[in-house]
């Protein structure tokens, strides 16, 4: 997992590499993104936000990004990466947008900028139906599957009794779920929206969410700090998509219901 210190070092290196190359951020912002190619680092495995099927990407974030590209006039280059490789790709100049159901945190804001929040969720626990784990306290003496570099990993690691929990870290959501369903781990910690989607689509009777949200997190699209033009294009498009109903249409496609009015982009700031 990349530390804030390591990410800051990458920022400094990237800034030096870009010095004297091309137009300034303010000039790029004035020019807009029309005609540019913008690389988007997607999470390679994060349904329903990114769904990978033999190398073909779909999902909520993919549909939103395709719509933003169309409205902003840029060509979108898709770069699927492990979750913990998305921000480093931005800092190394390999991508201009990170779309990976990324929770907006103060630590992450030290090294990248974020779009307006576009989705609200939180961490929950899920277990097999016959599990005795009902709360995080029940994890004492048991094992939990978390995702490397994620907020759910940090949350479990920072519990006051974390030393009493066997924490297993996995690179993908699918690996987390497999570990719990196969009995390797007693519980999985992940975002409620991701676990709800899995249970609704293929996990009925196999996995159950336990208890309320443990955290409240807002997702944002990450951009390098020297690309305010990209951030502005995302924000402008998101708000327009809310106004004309496109955002709600995409939301319903993946979550089967209308989004709460209070959780729409532009309402979460």
Buried (B, 14 or more C-beta within 10 A) or exposed (E): EBEEEEBEBBBEEBBEEEEEEEEEBEEBBEEBBEEBEBBBBBBBBBBBBBBBEEEEBBBBBBBBBBBBBEBBEBEBBBBBBBBBBBBBBBBBBBBBBBBBBBBBBEEBEEBBBBBBBBBBBBBBBBBBEEBEBEEBEBBEEBBBBBBBBBBBBBBBBEBEEBEEBEBBBBBBBBBBBBBBBEEEBBBBBBBBBBBBBBBEEEBEEBBBBBEEBBBEBBBBBBBBBBBBBBBBBBBBBBBBBBEEEBBBEBBEEBBEEEBEEEBBBBBBE
